[in-house]
Amino acid sequence: MSLENIIKSVNKIDNDSARALNKIKKMIAGGASSTMRVLPYHKPLVISKADGAYVWSVEGNKLLDFNMGYGPLLFGHRSELIDEAIKKELGIRGAVLGYATELYYDVASLIKDAFPSVELLRFSSSGTEVVQTAVRLARAFTGRKEIILFEGHYHGSSDSVYHKYSATVEELISQKKYRPIQGTQGMCGAPFNAYVLPWNDLELLESFLAENGKNIAAVLMEPVMGNSGVIPPGSDYLSGVRKLTEKYGIVLIFDEIITGFRIARGGAQERYGVYSDITTFSKAMTGGFPTSAIGGRKEIMELLSNGSVFHGGVYSGNPLSLAVTLATQKEYKSNGDRIYRHLEEISDIFANGLKNIFAEKRIPVLIQKVGAMLSLRFLKDKNDAEINNYRDSVLKTDPLRYIIFQHHLQDAGVYIHPNHIEPLYFATAHTKDIVGKALEIIKNVVNAIDFSATLTD
Ligand code: PMP
């Protein structure tokens, strides 16, 4: 089946979700407040209730959720811990205050405890804002203009970094001298003063820096690629990048918005033992409340203290977000061993279960996982054992099979994101029992689909 036919079949759906979505579209551009959330090939899904590992659609269908709010919900939906923290803080300082509170210190101390590379912090509301601030800081600190970004990595929608991270390989090849392709219309050609290099290739970075190193302010990356499917860093890649950035006096920024407090309490830095100069946080940092943070070396972050670099935000560090973050951070500190062991265990069970299900049916898939983030790729060729970079991910995978699988799975009551580049996210609410049930459903779905008929026509 072709993508065109899939879209036609989606447009024919006439259930409560489809009707609700059509109504929403009359008021909300595209029917969602993020371009990623409603695409033409997505099956309509409008949610009326969420709890633990589950969400309920407006037609009353219960779905086991492996999207977990795109990563933040490390405890699952409406966890008691977070609900209680919200209720308590609303009775003390309210949601928005505009004054300093001691919550600043308490939350920052716990983040620093998990991330030793962080000496001073600031809070913000979104990932986009903190990444933009990180880039400004690096440029101001080094007095250099250029930054290095990577193919397939996403760092929010600001004009300073939003390149076409889902470009085709032809588009990437046609781009001379690794200059970025603007991420969307309306950017007047931005991001400016940026390069976009293939990731996980230390030799290439080394030779690029030999030529351009003295002009580079920052190297910015997701230390585990998560926005184009999961790709772990090669064994010496992060440490090699760290050495090179030190050699050329470049600020290394790890965007740990997905990985921080998810793949370990101390994120990729704990897992791989490599430390950045600046780190950006959001998602699992709070366990499910809209807030973000930037932290890093004191001498860099001091540029915010003395006002040389501007960072603001009416809602930055609001008491409600910080009270939730404090409760979450205390839980990670006290029970982190148990939490991350559980996440590792259930995601391993899930990954192995998936592998077996597809192997039995001789359907070539690749499952890549780092801690509680996993991606499932349908492969064009059964011999492709590994995907290490964005270009391979595009060239070797078959997104159409994934979409067809996702549609069947959604009907059967398990939700994984319909874009194959979005990882599956695990939460403590995913018990072993629940994961077992998910695998049973997946097995039935895989057995029911005639994959040979799903090849691109
Ligand atoms: N960086 C990374 C690695 C992300 O995954 C995201 C969001 N998916 C962002 C930055 C942007 O965060 P926000 O959507 O909160 O602006």
Boltz pocket constraint, residues with backbone or C-beta under 6 A from the ligand:
constraints:
  - pocket:
      binder: B
      contacts: [[A, 70], [A, 125], [A, 126], [A, 127], [A, 128], [A, 129], [A, 131], [A, 154], [A, 155], [A, 156], [A, 157], [A, 222], [A, 227], [A, 255], [A, 256], [A, 257], [A, 258], [A, 282]]
      max_distance: 6.0
